[in-house]
Structure formats: C-alpha cells, structure tokens
Amino acid sequence: MVEDEYLIALELDAELRTAGYRVVGPVADIEGALQLLKVDRPDAAILDVNLAGQWITPVAETLRAMAVPFILASGYVAADLQAHPALRDAVNVGKSWRREYLLKTLRSALGET
C-alpha cells in the first residue's frame, strides 16, 4: 500500500487486515515503494496517485512490469489520470471509498470471485 496521508493509511490498513489481507506497507513516498518492491512482490497494490507532489507513475510502471495488479485510491478524476499511461486503465476507488467497493475492487484485481 502506498499512501502519504497517515490517517488514510491507517484506515486502509485496518480495513484490509480486517478482511483477511496481509498488508505490506504502508509507504509514503515513491522511493520507499520502489525499494519495497525490490524485496517483496505483493499479490496486488493500492496506490495513492499524488505523493507530496510526485505522481505515482514510476511505481505503477514497475508494478505493470512485474505483472502485479493495482488499484488507485485517489481524489483525482479520470480525466486527470488519462495523462499518465501507466494509470489509464486502473480502477480508482476514490479517497472516500466505501469498504464494500474497495474490497470488491481488490478481489476483482486479484482475480477472486
């Protein structure tokens, strides 16, 4: 999980653990996320799009190269994401996601039913 807002990261972490997922992270910056991917290959990832002014694109590109599915948890709208090819077809659950939608989207990314 890559999220730079501490309270959102805590809430997301709790939701995922409660649902039975093992959470790697959270990390709050691009470099931390890329370092983590060098030592641990996640089954899927949840990414914030903008980390302190930096777009998550390098992490998304790395995840794609590793064939790791990811979803976005961002306040950006689809038109903003279209400018970044690595993010274009990623599902964005938004910043004020509903638990059911988040988990359904994650299960879909993982190929679970």
N, CA, C and O atoms as a Tinker XYZ file with bonds, in Angstrom:
   452  protein
     1  N      0.849000   -1.172000    0.000000    73     2
     2  CA     0.000000    0.000000    0.000000    64     1     3
     3  C      0.897000    1.237000    0.000000    63     2     4     5
     4  O      1.853000    1.331000    0.769000    81     3
     5  N      0.571000    2.168000   -0.864000    73     3     6
     6  CA     1.323000    3.419000   -0.951000    64     5     7
     7  C      0.334000    4.562000   -0.721000    63     6     8     9
     8  O     -0.557000    4.811000   -1.532000    81     7
     9  N      0.518000    5.243000    0.400000    73     7    10
    10  CA    -0.379000    6.340000    0.801000    64     9    11
    11  C      0.405000    7.288000    1.690000    63    10    12    13
    12  O      1.017000    6.861000    2.669000    81    11
    13  N      0.390000    8.573000    1.357000    73    11    14
    14  CA     1.162000    9.539000    2.133000    64    13    15
    15  C      0.360000   10.254000    3.218000    63    14    16    17
    16  O      0.930000   11.016000    3.998000    81    15
    17  N     -0.930000   10.026000    3.281000    73    15    18
    18  CA    -1.742000   10.630000    4.340000    64    17    19
    19  C     -1.923000    9.600000    5.453000    63    18    20    21
    20  O     -2.587000    8.579000    5.274000    81    19
    21  N     -1.322000    9.889000    6.598000    73    19    22
    22  CA    -1.218000    8.923000    7.693000    64    21    23
    23  C     -2.561000    8.345000    8.124000    63    22    24    25
    24  O     -2.686000    7.128000    8.255000    81    23
    25  N     -3.556000    9.177000    8.344000    73    23    26
    26  CA    -4.847000    8.678000    8.822000    64    25    27
    27  C     -5.545000    7.811000    7.774000    63    26    28    29
    28  O     -6.193000    6.822000    8.119000    81    27
    29  N     -5.419000    8.170000    6.523000    73    27    30
    30  CA    -5.998000    7.346000    5.458000    64    29    31
    31  C     -5.276000    6.004000    5.396000    63    30    32    33
    32  O     -5.909000    4.961000    5.237000    81    31
    33  N     -3.953000    6.034000    5.523000    73    31    34
    34  CA    -3.181000    4.787000    5.514000    64    33    35
    35  C     -3.596000    3.877000    6.665000    63    34    36    37
    36  O     -3.734000    2.667000    6.482000    81    35
    37  N     -3.797000    4.452000    7.847000    73    35    38
    38  CA    -4.234000    3.650000    8.998000    64    37    39
    39  C     -5.601000    3.028000    8.757000    63    38    40    41
    40  O     -5.813000    1.852000    9.050000    81    39
    41  N     -6.521000    3.810000    8.227000    73    39    42
    42  CA    -7.867000    3.308000    7.966000    64    41    43
    43  C     -7.845000    2.209000    6.905000    63    42    44    45
    44  O     -8.499000    1.177000    7.059000    81    43
    45  N     -7.103000    2.432000    5.848000    73    43    46
    46  CA    -6.996000    1.444000    4.783000    64    45    47
    47  C     -6.349000    0.159000    5.299000    63    46    48    49
    48  O     -6.806000   -0.941000    4.987000    81    47
    49  N     -5.300000    0.301000    6.079000    73    47    50
    50  CA    -4.618000   -0.847000    6.672000    64    49    51
    51  C     -5.587000   -1.667000    7.525000    63    50    52    53
    52  O     -5.631000   -2.893000    7.419000    81    51
    53  N     -6.353000   -0.991000    8.359000    73    51    54
    54  CA    -7.312000   -1.680000    9.229000    64    53    55
    55  C     -8.381000   -2.404000    8.414000    63    54    56    57
    56  O     -8.724000   -3.545000    8.723000    81    55
    57  N     -8.904000   -1.759000    7.385000    73    55    58
    58  CA    -9.929000   -2.379000    6.540000    64    57    59
    59  C     -9.400000   -3.646000    5.880000    63    58    60    61
    60  O    -10.082000   -4.671000    5.851000    81    59
    61  N     -8.193000   -3.570000    5.354000    73    59    62
    62  CA    -7.619000   -4.712000    4.648000    64    61    63
    63  C     -7.304000   -5.864000    5.594000    63    62    64    65
    64  O     -7.585000   -7.021000    5.281000    81    63
    65  N     -6.726000   -5.554000    6.739000    73    63    66
    66  CA    -6.410000   -6.607000    7.714000    64    65    67
    67  C     -7.681000   -7.260000    8.244000    63    66    68    69
    68  O     -7.729000   -8.478000    8.413000    81    67
    69  N     -8.704000   -6.459000    8.505000    73    67    70
    70  CA    -9.981000   -6.997000    8.978000    64    69    71
    71  C    -10.578000   -7.953000    7.947000    63    70    72    73
    72  O    -11.225000   -8.937000    8.306000    81    71
    73  N    -10.362000   -7.662000    6.679000    73    71    74
    74  CA   -10.877000   -8.513000    5.603000    64    73    75
    75  C     -9.984000   -9.734000    5.352000    63    74    76    77
    76  O    -10.291000  -10.566000    4.498000    81    75
    77  N     -8.880000   -9.837000    6.100000    73    75    78
    78  CA    -8.023000  -11.012000    5.992000    64    77    79
    79  C     -6.826000  -10.881000    5.076000    63    78    80    81
    80  O     -6.153000  -11.873000    4.800000    81    79
    81  N     -6.547000   -9.686000    4.601000    73    79    82
    82  CA    -5.403000   -9.487000    3.722000    64    81    83
    83  C     -4.141000   -9.189000    4.522000    63    82    84    85
    84  O     -4.193000   -8.571000    5.585000    81    83
    85  N     -3.005000   -9.641000    3.988000    73    83    86
    86  CA    -1.702000   -9.281000    4.550000    64    85    87
    87  C     -1.304000   -7.963000    3.895000    63    86    88    89
    88  O     -1.287000   -7.854000    2.669000    81    87
    89  N     -0.992000   -6.982000    4.700000    73    87    90
    90  CA    -0.667000   -5.650000    4.186000    64    89    91
    91  C      0.842000   -5.439000    4.224000    63    90    92    93
    92  O      1.484000   -5.636000    5.256000    81    91
    93  N      1.392000   -5.038000    3.096000    73    91    94
    94  CA     2.797000   -4.650000    3.003000    64    93    95
    95  C      2.807000   -3.136000    2.926000    63    94    96    97
    96  O      2.167000   -2.550000    2.052000    81    95
    97  N      3.522000   -2.508000    3.825000    73    95    98
    98  CA     3.499000   -1.060000    3.927000    64    97    99
    99  C      2.640000   -0.663000    5.101000    63    98   100   101
   100  O      2.437000   -1.473000    6.005000    81    99
   101  N      2.142000    0.512000    5.124000    73    99   102
   102  CA     2.165000    1.478000    4.030000    64   101   103
   103  C      3.510000    2.188000    3.909000    63   102   104   105
   104  O      4.267000    2.310000    4.871000    81   103
   105  N      3.769000    2.641000    2.713000    73   103   106
   106  CA     4.895000    3.531000    2.470000    64   105   107
   107  C      4.325000    4.844000    1.954000    63   106   108   109
   108  O      3.252000    4.875000    1.351000    81   107
   109  N      5.055000    5.925000    2.198000    73   107   110
   110  CA     4.515000    7.254000    1.925000    64   109   111
   111  C      5.198000    7.988000    0.779000    63   110   112   113
   112  O      4.862000    9.138000    0.497000    81   111
   113  N      6.160000    7.336000    0.109000    73   111   114
   114  CA     6.843000    8.030000   -0.980000    64   113   115
   115  C      7.241000    7.055000   -2.086000    63   114   116   117
   116  O      7.226000    5.839000   -1.899000    81   115
   117  N      7.593000    7.609000   -3.226000    73   115   118
   118  CA     7.944000    6.817000   -4.402000    64   117   119
   119  C      9.151000    5.933000   -4.121000    63   118   120   121
   120  O      9.125000    4.733000   -4.393000    81   119
   121  N     10.199000    6.521000   -3.580000    73   119   122
   122  CA    11.430000    5.767000   -3.319000    64   121   123
   123  C     11.175000    4.599000   -2.375000    63   122   124   125
   124  O     11.666000    3.494000   -2.607000    81   123
   125  N     10.412000    4.837000   -1.317000    73   123   126
   126  CA    10.092000    3.765000   -0.378000    64   125   127
   127  C      9.321000    2.644000   -1.045000    63   126   128   129
   128  O      9.573000    1.469000   -0.778000    81   127
   129  N      8.385000    2.998000   -1.909000    73   127   130
   130  CA     7.600000    1.985000   -2.617000    64   129   131
   131  C      8.483000    1.166000   -3.554000    63   130   132   133
   132  O      8.368000   -0.058000   -3.602000    81   131
   133  N      9.357000    1.829000   -4.292000    73   131   134
   134  CA    10.239000    1.114000   -5.211000    64   133   135
   135  C     11.207000    0.209000   -4.456000    63   134   136   137
   136  O     11.494000   -0.901000   -4.905000    81   135
   137  N     11.711000    0.672000   -3.319000    73   135   138
   138  CA    12.591000   -0.169000   -2.501000    64   137   139
   139  C     11.849000   -1.397000   -1.990000    63   138   140   141
   140  O     12.388000   -2.504000   -1.999000    81   139
   141  N     10.625000   -1.200000   -1.550000    73   139   142
   142  CA     9.817000   -2.313000   -1.049000    64   141   143
   143  C      9.585000   -3.352000   -2.146000    63   142   144   145
   144  O      9.615000   -4.554000   -1.880000    81   143
   145  N      9.358000   -2.898000   -3.355000    73   143   146
   146  CA     9.124000   -3.823000   -4.466000    64   145   147
   147  C     10.369000   -4.617000   -4.844000    63   146   148   149
   148  O     10.265000   -5.644000   -5.516000    81   147
   149  N     11.531000   -4.160000   -4.427000    73   147   150
   150  CA    12.761000   -4.916000   -4.677000    64   149   151
   151  C     12.881000   -6.122000   -3.755000    63   150   152   153
   152  O     13.575000   -7.085000   -4.080000    81   151
   153  N     12.207000   -6.077000   -2.600000    73   151   154
   154  CA    12.339000   -7.157000   -1.616000    64   153   155
   155  C     11.062000   -7.957000   -1.406000    63   154   156   157
   156  O     11.110000   -9.029000   -0.802000    81   155
   157  N      9.931000   -7.473000   -1.882000    73   155   158
   158  CA     8.663000   -8.158000   -1.671000    64   157   159
   159  C      7.769000   -7.954000   -2.887000    63   158   160   161
   160  O      7.537000   -6.825000   -3.319000    81   159
   161  N      7.270000   -9.062000   -3.433000    73   159   162
   162  CA     6.350000   -8.968000   -4.572000    64   161   163
   163  C      4.934000   -9.147000   -4.042000    63   162   164   165
   164  O      4.548000  -10.253000   -3.664000    81   163
   165  N      4.157000   -8.069000   -4.011000    73   163   166
   166  CA     2.786000   -8.186000   -3.497000    64   165   167
   167  C      1.881000   -8.891000   -4.506000    63   166   168   169
   168  O      2.187000   -8.955000   -5.697000    81   167
   169  N      0.774000   -9.412000   -4.014000    73   167   170
   170  CA    -0.227000  -10.003000   -4.902000    64   169   171
   171  C     -0.983000   -8.911000   -5.651000    63   170   172   173
   172  O     -1.425000   -9.108000   -6.783000    81   171
   173  N     -1.125000   -7.758000   -5.004000    73   171   174
   174  CA    -1.792000   -6.588000   -5.585000    64   173   175
   175  C     -1.340000   -5.367000   -4.799000    63   174   176   177
   176  O     -0.722000   -5.492000   -3.741000    81   175
   177  N     -1.651000   -4.190000   -5.318000    73   175   178
   178  CA    -1.263000   -2.958000   -4.634000    64   177   179
   179  C     -2.402000   -1.946000   -4.683000    63   178   180   181
   180  O     -3.213000   -1.930000   -5.609000    81   179
   181  N     -2.433000   -1.111000   -3.664000    73   179   182
   182  CA    -3.354000    0.022000   -3.616000    64   181   183
   183  C     -2.486000    1.272000   -3.558000    63   182   184   185
   184  O     -1.644000    1.415000   -2.672000    81   183
   185  N     -2.697000    2.169000   -4.503000    73   183   186
   186  CA    -1.828000    3.331000   -4.661000    64   185   187
   187  C     -2.590000    4.639000   -4.568000    63   186   188   189
   188  O     -3.649000    4.803000   -5.175000    81   187
   189  N     -2.036000    5.568000   -3.800000    73   187   190
   190  CA    -2.448000    6.963000   -3.905000    64   189   191
   191  C     -1.765000    7.485000   -5.167000    63   190   192   193
   192  O     -0.708000    6.975000   -5.539000    81   191
   193  N     -2.319000    8.455000   -5.813000    73   191   194
   194  CA    -1.774000    8.938000   -7.080000    64   193   195
   195  C     -0.728000   10.028000   -6.890000    63   194   196   197
   196  O      0.267000   10.061000   -7.615000    81   195
   197  N     -0.936000   10.911000   -5.933000    73   195   198
   198  CA    -0.046000   12.046000   -5.729000    64   197   199
   199  C      0.552000   11.959000   -4.333000    63   198   200   201
   200  O     -0.157000   12.045000   -3.331000    81   199
   201  N      1.865000   11.788000   -4.283000    73   199   202
   202  CA     2.581000   11.690000   -3.015000    64   201   203
   203  C      3.461000   12.919000   -2.857000    63   202   204   205
   204  O      4.534000   13.008000   -3.454000    81   203
   205  N      3.005000   13.853000   -2.059000    73   203   206
   206  CA     3.754000   15.087000   -1.812000    64   205   207
   207  C      4.185000   15.755000   -3.120000    63   206   208   209
   208  O      5.323000   16.206000   -3.251000    81   207
   209  N      3.270000   15.812000   -4.081000    73   207   210
   210  CA     3.553000   16.475000   -5.347000    64   209   211
   211  C      4.158000   15.589000   -6.419000    63   210   212   213
   212  O      4.364000   16.047000   -7.543000    81   211
   213  N      4.445000   14.344000   -6.108000    73   211   214
   214  CA     5.002000   13.422000   -7.094000    64   213   215
   215  C      3.945000   12.407000   -7.512000    63   214   216   217
   216  O      3.278000   11.806000   -6.669000    81   215
   217  N      3.800000   12.224000   -8.816000    73   215   218
   218  CA     2.852000   11.228000   -9.320000    64   217   219
   219  C      3.408000    9.829000   -9.105000    63   218   220   221
   220  O      4.621000    9.623000   -9.154000    81   219
   221  N      2.537000    8.884000   -8.872000    73   219   222
   222  CA     2.879000    7.500000   -8.557000    64   221   223
   223  C      3.323000    6.705000   -9.790000    63   222   224   225
   224  O      3.569000    5.502000   -9.691000    81   223
   225  N      3.425000    7.350000  -10.924000    73   223   226
   226  CA     3.706000    6.690000  -12.198000    64   225   227
   227  C      4.882000    5.716000  -12.155000    63   226   228   229
   228  O      4.734000    4.608000  -12.672000    81   227
   229  N      6.051000    6.049000  -11.569000    73   227   230
   230  CA     7.155000    5.072000  -11.564000    64   229   231
   231  C      6.791000    3.772000  -10.841000    63   230   232   233
   232  O      7.234000    2.694000  -11.239000    81   231
   233  N      6.002000    3.872000   -9.803000    73   231   234
   234  CA     5.583000    2.676000   -9.073000    64   233   235
   235  C      4.599000    1.876000   -9.917000    63   234   236   237
   236  O      4.701000    0.652000   -9.993000    81   235
   237  N      3.651000    2.553000  -10.550000    73   235   238
   238  CA     2.685000    1.871000  -11.414000    64   237   239
   239  C      3.395000    1.166000  -12.569000    63   238   240   241
   240  O      3.041000    0.040000  -12.918000    81   239
   241  N      4.380000    1.814000  -13.155000    73   239   242
   242  CA     5.130000    1.196000  -14.252000    64   241   243
   243  C      5.876000   -0.043000  -13.772000    63   242   244   245
   244  O      5.918000   -1.055000  -14.471000    81   243
   245  N      6.459000    0.033000  -12.587000    73   243   246
   246  CA     7.170000   -1.118000  -12.019000    64   245   247
   247  C      6.207000   -2.259000  -11.734000    63   246   248   249
   248  O      6.507000   -3.416000  -12.030000    81   247
   249  N      5.056000   -1.942000  -11.164000    73   247   250
   250  CA     4.056000   -2.976000  -10.892000    64   249   251
   251  C      3.598000   -3.636000  -12.189000    63   250   252   253
   252  O      3.450000   -4.857000  -12.239000    81   251
   253  N      3.375000   -2.858000  -13.222000    73   251   254
   254  CA     2.970000   -3.427000  -14.521000    64   253   255
   255  C      4.057000   -4.362000  -15.055000    63   254   256   257
   256  O      3.754000   -5.447000  -15.552000    81   255
   257  N      5.317000   -3.946000  -14.954000    73   255   258
   258  CA     6.422000   -4.784000  -15.423000    64   257   259
   259  C      6.504000   -6.090000  -14.632000    63   258   260   261
   260  O      6.929000   -7.116000  -15.166000    81   259
   261  N      6.102000   -6.053000  -13.374000    73   259   262
   262  CA     6.101000   -7.239000  -12.514000    64   261   263
   263  C      4.805000   -8.043000  -12.651000    63   262   264   265
   264  O      4.666000   -9.097000  -12.030000    81   263
   265  N      3.864000   -7.560000  -13.451000    73   263   266
   266  CA     2.538000   -8.185000  -13.617000    64   265   267
   267  C      1.777000   -8.246000  -12.297000    63   266   268   269
   268  O      1.093000   -9.227000  -12.005000    81   267
   269  N      1.907000   -7.184000  -11.504000    73   267   270
   270  CA     1.177000   -7.070000  -10.239000    64   269   271
   271  C     -0.004000   -6.131000  -10.465000    63   270   272   273
   272  O      0.195000   -4.977000  -10.843000    81   271
   273  N     -1.231000   -6.606000  -10.241000    73   271   274
   274  CA    -2.385000   -5.724000  -10.415000    64   273   275
   275  C     -2.424000   -4.650000   -9.329000    63   274   276   277
   276  O     -1.957000   -4.866000   -8.211000    81   275
   277  N     -2.981000   -3.504000   -9.669000    73   275   278
   278  CA    -3.114000   -2.445000   -8.669000    64   277   279
   279  C     -4.389000   -1.667000   -8.904000    63   278   280   281
   280  O     -4.928000   -1.616000  -10.010000    81   279
   281  N     -4.856000   -1.058000   -7.817000    73   279   282
   282  CA    -5.983000   -0.138000   -7.887000    64   281   283
   283  C     -5.526000    1.185000   -7.293000    63   282   284   285
   284  O     -4.533000    1.247000   -6.568000    81   283
   285  N     -6.256000    2.224000   -7.606000    73   283   286
   286  CA    -5.931000    3.560000   -7.118000    64   285   287
   287  C     -6.918000    3.970000   -6.041000    63   286   288   289
   288  O     -8.096000    3.618000   -6.093000    81   287
   289  N     -6.424000    4.715000   -5.067000    73   287   290
   290  CA    -7.269000    5.324000   -4.037000    64   289   291
   291  C     -6.925000    6.809000   -4.049000    63   290   292   293
   292  O     -6.090000    7.274000   -3.273000    81   291
   293  N     -7.576000    7.536000   -4.933000    73   291   294
   294  CA    -7.191000    8.921000   -5.193000    64   293   295
   295  C     -8.400000    9.818000   -5.384000    63   294   296   297
   296  O     -9.466000    9.378000   -5.815000    81   295
   297  N     -8.208000   11.074000   -5.055000    73   295   298
   298  CA    -9.243000   12.066000   -5.289000    64   297   299
   299  C     -9.246000   12.597000   -6.712000    63   298   300   301
   300  O    -10.137000   13.362000   -7.082000    81   299
   301  N     -8.264000   12.204000   -7.518000    73   299   302
   302  CA    -8.205000   12.663000   -8.907000    64   301   303
   303  C     -9.305000   12.009000   -9.733000    63   302   304   305
   304  O     -9.705000   10.874000   -9.477000    81   303
   305  N     -9.782000   12.744000  -10.720000    73   303   306
   306  CA   -10.812000   12.220000  -11.619000    64   305   307
   307  C    -10.146000   11.558000  -12.826000    63   306   308   309
   308  O     -8.955000   11.747000  -13.074000    81   307
   309  N    -10.925000   10.785000  -13.565000    73   307   310
   310  CA   -10.400000   10.022000  -14.696000    64   309   311
   311  C     -9.659000   10.897000  -15.706000    63   310   312   313
   312  O     -8.630000   10.482000  -16.239000    81   311
   313  N    -10.158000   12.082000  -15.972000    73   311   314
   314  CA    -9.506000   12.965000  -16.950000    64   313   315
   315  C     -8.078000   13.308000  -16.524000    63   314   316   317
   316  O     -7.190000   13.408000  -17.370000    81   315
   317  N     -7.850000   13.488000  -15.224000    73   315   318
   318  CA    -6.502000   13.773000  -14.729000    64   317   319
   319  C     -5.584000   12.569000  -14.911000    63   318   320   321
   320  O     -4.398000   12.723000  -15.205000    81   319
   321  N     -6.130000   11.386000  -14.738000    73   319   322
   322  CA    -5.332000   10.166000  -14.810000    64   321   323
   323  C     -4.971000    9.797000  -16.243000    63   322   324   325
   324  O     -3.970000    9.118000  -16.470000    81   323
   325  N     -5.771000   10.232000  -17.211000    73   323   326
   326  CA    -5.540000    9.887000  -18.615000    64   325   327
   327  C     -4.201000   10.393000  -19.136000    63   326   328   329
   328  O     -3.661000    9.836000  -20.092000    81   327
   329  N     -3.662000   11.433000  -18.525000    73   327   330
   330  CA    -2.376000   11.982000  -18.961000    64   329   331
   331  C     -1.205000   11.073000  -18.594000    63   330   332   333
   332  O     -0.079000   11.304000  -19.033000    81   331
   333  N     -1.465000   10.051000  -17.800000    73   331   334
   334  CA    -0.414000    9.146000  -17.327000    64   333   335
   335  C     -0.731000    7.734000  -17.816000    63   334   336   337
   336  O     -1.561000    7.052000  -17.215000    81   335
   337  N     -0.086000    7.281000  -18.894000    73   335   338
   338  CA    -0.416000    5.984000  -19.485000    64   337   339
   339  C     -0.419000    4.817000  -18.495000    63   338   340   341
   340  O     -1.245000    3.913000  -18.623000    81   339
   341  N      0.466000    4.819000  -17.533000    73   339   342
   342  CA     0.533000    3.709000  -16.576000    64   341   343
   343  C     -0.696000    3.644000  -15.673000    63   342   344   345
   344  O     -0.947000    2.622000  -15.033000    81   343
   345  N     -1.465000    4.739000  -15.621000    73   343   346
   346  CA    -2.629000    4.798000  -14.733000    64   345   347
   347  C     -3.955000    4.710000  -15.473000    63   346   348   349
   348  O     -5.000000    4.565000  -14.840000    81   347
   349  N     -3.935000    4.792000  -16.783000    73   347   350
   350  CA    -5.163000    4.958000  -17.575000    64   349   351
   351  C     -6.244000    3.932000  -17.299000    63   350   352   353
   352  O     -7.406000    4.302000  -17.131000    81   351
   353  N     -5.902000    2.667000  -17.248000    73   351   354
   354  CA    -6.942000    1.647000  -17.106000    64   353   355
   355  C     -7.089000    1.132000  -15.677000    63   354   356   357
   356  O     -7.804000    0.159000  -15.438000    81   355
   357  N     -6.424000    1.770000  -14.738000    73   355   358
   358  CA    -6.539000    1.353000  -13.335000    64   357   359
   359  C     -7.867000    1.839000  -12.755000    63   358   360   361
   360  O     -8.313000    2.949000  -13.045000    81   359
   361  N     -8.479000    1.008000  -11.947000    73   359   362
   362  CA    -9.719000    1.393000  -11.271000    64   361   363
   363  C     -9.366000    2.302000  -10.105000    63   362   364   365
   364  O     -8.451000    2.014000   -9.333000    81   363
   365  N    -10.098000    3.399000   -9.984000    73   363   366
   366  CA    -9.887000    4.355000   -8.900000    64   365   367
   367  C    -11.084000    4.281000   -7.951000    63   366   368   369
   368  O    -12.205000    4.626000   -8.326000    81   367
   369  N    -10.834000    3.826000   -6.713000    73   367   370
   370  CA   -11.924000    3.725000   -5.732000    64   369   371
   371  C    -12.182000    5.056000   -5.040000    63   370   372   373
   372  O    -13.135000    5.183000   -4.272000    81   371
   373  N    -11.334000    6.055000   -5.308000    73   371   374
   374  CA   -11.502000    7.377000   -4.711000    64   373   375
   375  C    -10.901000    7.464000   -3.320000    63   374   376   377
   376  O    -10.463000    6.464000   -2.751000    81   375
   377  N    -10.888000    8.667000   -2.786000    73   375   378
   378  CA   -10.353000    8.883000   -1.436000    64   377   379
   379  C    -11.378000    8.565000   -0.366000    63   378   380   381
   380  O    -11.019000    8.124000    0.726000    81   379
   381  N    -12.625000    8.780000   -0.658000    73   379   382
   382  CA   -13.667000    8.489000    0.335000    64   381   383
   383  C    -14.379000    7.198000   -0.065000    63   382   384   385
   384  O    -15.598000    7.165000   -0.236000    81   383
   385  N    -13.582000    6.137000   -0.210000    73   383   386
   386  CA   -14.095000    4.850000   -0.662000    64   385   387
   387  C    -15.016000    4.218000    0.375000    63   386   388   389
   388  O    -14.893000    4.440000    1.580000    81   387
   389  N    -15.937000    3.426000   -0.147000    73   387   390
   390  CA   -16.787000    2.603000    0.708000    64   389   391
   391  C    -16.100000    1.254000    0.865000    63   390   392   393
   392  O    -15.522000    0.742000   -0.094000    81   391
   393  N    -16.154000    0.682000    2.039000    73   391   394
   394  CA   -15.477000   -0.583000    2.335000    64   393   395
   395  C    -15.847000   -1.665000    1.322000    63   394   396   397
   396  O    -14.969000   -2.343000    0.788000    81   395
   397  N    -17.136000   -1.827000    1.058000    73   395   398
   398  CA   -17.587000   -2.887000    0.160000    64   397   399
   399  C    -17.015000   -2.710000   -1.243000    63   398   400   401
   400  O    -16.589000   -3.677000   -1.875000    81   399
   401  N    -17.011000   -1.473000   -1.723000    73   399   402
   402  CA   -16.496000   -1.206000   -3.065000    64   401   403
   403  C    -14.988000   -1.440000   -3.115000    63   402   404   405
   404  O    -14.481000   -2.027000   -4.070000    81   403
   405  N    -14.280000   -0.987000   -2.101000    73   403   406
   406  CA   -12.835000   -1.195000   -2.031000    64   405   407
   407  C    -12.512000   -2.684000   -2.090000    63   406   408   409
   408  O    -11.687000   -3.110000   -2.899000    81   407
   409  N    -13.155000   -3.473000   -1.241000    73   407   410
   410  CA   -12.859000   -4.902000   -1.178000    64   409   411
   411  C    -13.287000   -5.625000   -2.453000    63   410   412   413
   412  O    -12.586000   -6.524000   -2.917000    81   411
   413  N    -14.419000   -5.247000   -3.019000    73   411   414
   414  CA   -14.870000   -5.850000   -4.279000    64   413   415
   415  C    -13.865000   -5.558000   -5.390000    63   414   416   417
   416  O    -13.534000   -6.442000   -6.179000    81   415
   417  N    -13.385000   -4.328000   -5.449000    73   415   418
   418  CA   -12.421000   -3.932000   -6.476000    64   417   419
   419  C    -11.099000   -4.661000   -6.283000    63   418   420   421
   420  O    -10.486000   -5.102000   -7.256000    81   419
   421  N    -10.659000   -4.790000   -5.044000    73   419   422
   422  CA    -9.416000   -5.513000   -4.763000    64   421   423
   423  C     -9.562000   -6.988000   -5.133000    63   422   424   425
   424  O     -8.670000   -7.559000   -5.760000    81   423
   425  N    -10.674000   -7.603000   -4.753000    73   423   426
   426  CA   -10.901000   -9.011000   -5.114000    64   425   427
   427  C    -10.895000   -9.190000   -6.631000    63   426   428   429
   428  O    -10.343000  -10.164000   -7.143000    81   427
   429  N    -11.502000   -8.263000   -7.336000    73   427   430
   430  CA   -11.517000   -8.325000   -8.793000    64   429   431
   431  C    -10.100000   -8.224000   -9.358000    63   430   432   433
   432  O     -9.741000   -8.974000  -10.266000    81   431
   433  N     -9.299000   -7.311000   -8.830000    73   431   434
   434  CA    -7.912000   -7.153000   -9.284000    64   433   435
   435  C     -7.109000   -8.429000   -9.043000    63   434   436   437
   436  O     -6.226000   -8.776000   -9.828000    81   435
   437  N     -7.424000   -9.119000   -7.952000    73   435   438
   438  CA    -6.725000  -10.357000   -7.605000    64   437   439
   439  C     -7.277000  -11.571000   -8.346000    63   438   440   441
   440  O     -6.709000  -12.661000   -8.268000    81   439
   441  N     -8.377000  -11.386000   -9.061000    73   439   442
   442  CA    -8.988000  -12.495000   -9.769000    64   441   443
   443  C     -9.809000  -13.396000   -8.875000    63   442   444   445
   444  O    -10.109000  -14.534000   -9.236000    81   443
   445  N    -10.178000  -12.883000   -7.689000    73   443   446
   446  CA   -11.017000  -13.640000   -6.767000    64   445   447
   447  C    -12.479000  -13.390000   -7.120000    63   446   448   449
   448  O    -12.815000  -12.373000   -7.726000    81   447
   449  N    -13.335000  -14.318000   -6.740000    73   447   450
   450  CA   -14.768000  -14.129000   -7.013000    64   449   451
   451  C    -15.516000  -13.704000   -5.785000    63   450   452
   452  O    -16.729000  -13.502000   -5.840000    81   451
